[in-house]
Amino acid sequence: MIDLVKLTLAAGDGGDGKVSFRREKFVTKGGPDGGDGGDGGSVLIRSKAGLTTLRDFAGVKTLKAGRGQNGGRRKKIGFKGEDKILEVPVGTVVYLLGENQIASKRRQNSLLTVEASSGGKYYLEDENQGIPPRDPDNQIELLDKKLELFTFREAEQELLVCRGGRGGRGSVHFKSSTKTTPLEAEYGGFGEQKLVYLELKLLADVGLVGLPNAGKSTFLSKVTKANPKIANYPFTTIEPNLGIMYLGEDQRREELVVADIPGLIEGASQGKGLGLDFLRHIENCQSLMFILFLEEAVIFDEKLDDQKKAEMLWQQYQQLRQELAQYDEKMLTKRATVTINKIDLYTSKQLDAFRSYFIEKNVNLIFFSTVTGEGLGEVKKVLSSQLALDRE
């Protein structure tokens, strides 16, 4: 899944104003008629429903909007440069890493005057001389730390990231009683350039939390129409999967978005395994569902009594909570459902022992099996209740 990209975005410079004078059959020395340059195109980011990754930007380093057209004779205004629009999934966060001089000025002073944002004047010795070159404003200075600009939380939101440069004024604007033949006009203003970081964080109602092989992907496939890759080896899930769980009757059913995210291992909050990918995506989930399990070798190990197995499940639950807390303590403030998968492999005595052990620690358990489907209805009912609370 492509969910992290770094891009240099460049708005278009404004077109240069024109130096020219009326030259018609019976008018050999008319007044100035140099037109204005067109504004440069801007760079915008827009959220779009249906997108799930930032794949369109894989391998892309720079995206540019169009430059404004120069002004022409007879007061003709140059065409505006074409805007560049980036479409991203809902849940995308935009961070600013660096910017050029004009962008920095405008960020620090949103009321920047027209004069301050213009490209400045240029002067010619005669009408047919080419426009003198100037130093570009294309050096991006990095910020001390990244700055969060915006989070797209719903479809069709739009962010103006880089504003196009203002078109330069033509010579027609510089005529006066003392200057009847002005050989001056304005350069187009520089377009903003920024180095940005796009990060996609899933926006789901429920995030599935568990160790590799806990059965999260199978659970998702059973309660939604998602088709995640499933196999019996660690890290089958290497990228997040989303599924829609429908709750209630057809006429009044609600949708609950469930996120299956790469399994968590010890040390995930320090970057081990796929942990940081997991934690970054679980951050925006409204509530959590912990899925606990024991390996079959442990379940059928007669040397371990039921109390010991219950303790192992509790330790697994604490390990998952610890990794969440080390990443961000706010994770533990989310509503949570604690479940145990693969109950078709346990005896009723074992299930009673597990339930009693967790109740003593003020945690209720829900049991289910993705193989037989037992308990899935109860899980959906609890998640539905949590959804109602989260949406109040």
N, C-alpha and C positions, 0 to 999 in steps of 0.2 A: 504494500500500500504506500503510495506517495503522499505523505502527510506533512513533510517539512521541506520548504524550498526557500532559497535566498535569491532575490532578484534585484537588479538595478533597473529602476523605472525612470524614464526621462520624458518629460512633457516637451512639446515642440516650442522652439523659439518663435517669437512673433516675427512677422515679415517686416522688412525695412521700408520706411517711407521713401517716396520718390521725389527726386529733384527734377523738375521739368517746367517748361513755360509754354504758353499757348503759341502754336505755330500753325496758322491757317493761311489760306490763299491770300487774303487781304489783311491778315494780322501777322506781321513779321516779328513783332516784339511785344507779344501779349504778356499778361501777368502770370504769376506762378500757378500751375495747375497739377502739381505732383500729389498723387493720392496716397492714402494711408495703407500701411501693410496690414495684412490679416492677422488675427490673433493665432497663437500657436495652439495646437490640440492639447487636451489635458489627458491624464491617465486616471481612470476610475476603476474601482473594484466593486463588483456587484455580486450578491449572493443569488444562487439559482437552485431551485428545488430539483431533486433528482441526481445531483452530483454527489459523489461519495469520496472522491480523492482529489488530490492536486496533480493528477497525472499529466494534465495538459502542459504543465510547466517543467516536467522532467527534462533535464538537459538544457533548459533555457537559462541564459544568464542576464540578458538585457532585453527590455521591451520599450519601444519608443512610440510616442504619438507623432503626428505629422507637424511639420513646420508651417507657419503661416506664409502665404504668398506675399511677395513684395508688392507695394503699391505701384500703380501705373500712371500713365499720362491721362489727361482729361479727368482728373480727380477720381480715377478708378481705384476702388478699394480692393486689396488682395483677398483671395478666398481664405477662410479660416482653415487651419490645419485639422486633419482628421483626428478625432479622439481615439484613444486606445482603451478598450474596456476588457477587464479581466473578469471572468466568471469563476466563482469559487463556491464550494459547498457551504451550507449553513454549518456554523461551528468553527469557521476559520477566524483566527486571530491574526491581526496585522501589527507587526512591531517595526519601529523605525530604528535603524542601525547607524545611518549616516545621511548627509544631505549636502547639496551645494550651497553656495553663498546666498542666492536669492531665496531658496527654501528656508534657510536658517533665519534670514531677516524676517520673512513673513511669519514663521512659527513664533518668533519672539515678539512680533508686533503685528497682530491681525489687522490693524488699521493702517497698514503701510500705504503711504500716499502713492498716487499715480506717478508722480515724478520720481519717487524713490524706486519704483519697480520698472521704470522705463529703461531702455537700452542706452540712453544718452544721445546727444547730437553728433552728427558728422557734418563736415564742411567740404565743399568741392571748390576747385578753382574755376571750373567751367561746367556747363550743363552736361556734357557728354562724358565726363570723367567717371570711371567706375567707383563704386562705393569702397572706401578704404577698409581694409581688414581690421579686426579688433580681437583682443584676447577673449577666448571663450570662458564661460563659467561652467566648466564640466569637471571640476575637482570636488570629489565628495569627501567631506571631513567626517570621520567617525565620531559618534557620540561616546561619552564616558560609559554609558550603560544603555541598553536597549530601552526604548520607550514604547509602551503599548498605545497604539493609535485607536483601535476599534476591534470589537468582536461582533461578528455577524450571527445574530441569534434567530433570525427568521428570513424567509425567502424575499427577494426583491428589495433588500436594503442596499444602499449605494454609498460608497465613500469616495470623495475626491481626494486622491493621494497626491498627485502632482499637477499643479495648475500651469496651464500654458502661458507663455509670455505674451504681453500685450503688443499689439501691432504698433510699429513706429509711425509717427505723424509725418505726412508729406510736406513739401515746401509751401503748399497753399496756406498752411497754418502760421507761417512765419513772416508774412507780408505785413508791413506797417507803413505809416506815412513817411518814415525815414529810411525804410528798407523795402523798396519796391521790387527788387529782383533778388530775393534771398536764395543763396546757393547753399542752403542747409536743410536738413531733415533729420529724422530720428532713426536710429537703429531700432529693430524690434527688441522688446524686452526678452530676457533670458527665461526659458522654461525651467521649472523646478526639476531637480534630479534627486532621487533618493535611493538609498540602499535599504531594502525592506526584507523582513523575514516573515513568511507566511507559515502558520502552524495550524493544522486541523485538529481540533479537539471534538470528539464525538459528543453530540447532545442527545442523550437517551434518558428514558424514564428509569430504567433499571440496568445496572452494570453487574455482570456476573463475576464474582471473585472466587478464585480457587487455585490450587496447585495444578501443574500440568497433569493431564489425564483424569481430572476430577469429573469430567463428563459435561462440561459447559457447552461445548459445541453440539453434543448429542441432545442436550436439553433444549437448546435453541431450535434445533431441527424438528423437535417433537411438538413444541408449543407455537411455532411460527412456520411460515413457508420458506424460511431461509435454508440455503443448502451449503452450509460450511463444510470444508474438507475435514473428514473425520478418520482417524487411524489410531492404532494402539502404540504410539511412541510419543516421547516428550515433544512439546512445542509443535504439535500438529497445527495449532492456530498461530500463525506468525503475523497475522494482520487482523484488525478488528472486523467483526461481522455484525451486521444489524438485522434484526427481524422484527416484524410487527405481530404482536399478540392481540387478538381481538377478544374483548370482554363484553359480557352481557348479551342480550338478545339482538337479533339482526337489525330490528327496527331502531334500537337505542344503543347499539354496541359502541364501545369506545376502543381507541387504539392505544396500545402500550408498547413503546419502543424498547426493545431489549438489546443490549450490547454484549457480545461475546468477545472478550479481549484476551490477548496472550497470557498464558498462565504465569503465576507469580512464584518465585523461588526465594529462598533466604538470601538476603543481600540485594534484592531487586531495587531498593531505594538508593543503593550506591551504584546502580547501573549494571548489575549482573544479570545474565540471561536476557530476557526481553522485558525486564521489569520497568524500566523508565517509559517504554512505549505503553505498557499497561497502565501505569500510574497516571501518565499524562492524559490518557483518554478517559480513565475512570473519574477524573477530576470534575467533569461537567455532568456526570450522571446524577439524577435527582435522588435515587436511592440505590442500595446495594443488596445483592443476594449472594451470600456466602454458600458455596457448595463444598461440603466436606466429604471425604471418602477414605477408606482403607484399602490397601492393596490386598488382593485375594490371598497372597501368602500370609499376610497378617491375620486376615479374617479367620482362616482355617488353622491357624497356629494354636494347638491345644495347650502349649506351654504358657500362653498369655490368657489370663482370665478376663472376663468381661469388663471388670473395673479398669484394668490396665488398657484395654482397647478404648474405653471411654476417655481415659486420660490422654491417650494418643490423639484422639479426635479433638479434644479440648486444646491441646498443645498446638495442633495444626491451625485451629481457629485463632489462637493467640499470635501465632507466627504471621498470619495474614494481616491481622489488625496492627501488629507492630510495624510491618512494612508500610502499611498505609500511613500510620502516624509519623514515621520517620520521613516520609515524603512530604506530608502536610497534615498536621493534627486536625485540621478542619474535616478531613475525610471521615473521622470517627463520629462526627456530629450528624452525618446523614442517617436517614432511616435505614434499618438493615433487617433482612430476613435471613435466618440461619437454617440451613437444610443439610440433610445427609442423603447422598445418592447411593444407588445400588442396594436398596433394602431387600431386593429379592435374594440376596446372598446371606442375609442375617436371620437369626432366629428371633422369635418374638421376645425371648428372654433377654437377648442382647439389646434389642431396641428399647425395652423397658429400662435396662441399665443405663443406656446412653441418655435417655430422656431424663431420668432421675438425676444423673450426674450434672447435666446442664441446667436443670431447674434449680438445683442447689446453688448455682452461680447466677441465678436470675436470668437465664437465657432459655427461651422456648425453642424447641426443634420442630422442624417439619421433615417427614421422611418421604422419599419418592424413589421411583425406579424408572429410568428412561427405557429400560428393556421391556418391562411389563406395562408401563403406563400408570402403575399404582401410585397414588398420591399427587399426580400432576394437577388434578382438579383442585385439590386443597391449596397447592402452591399458587395457582392462578387466582384463587379466591383471596388469598392473603395479599398478593401483589396488587389486586384490584382495589382492596381497601387502602393500601398504602398510596396508590395513585390518587384516590379520592382526597386523602389528607394533603398530599403534595400540591394538589391543584386548587385547594380551598383558598 
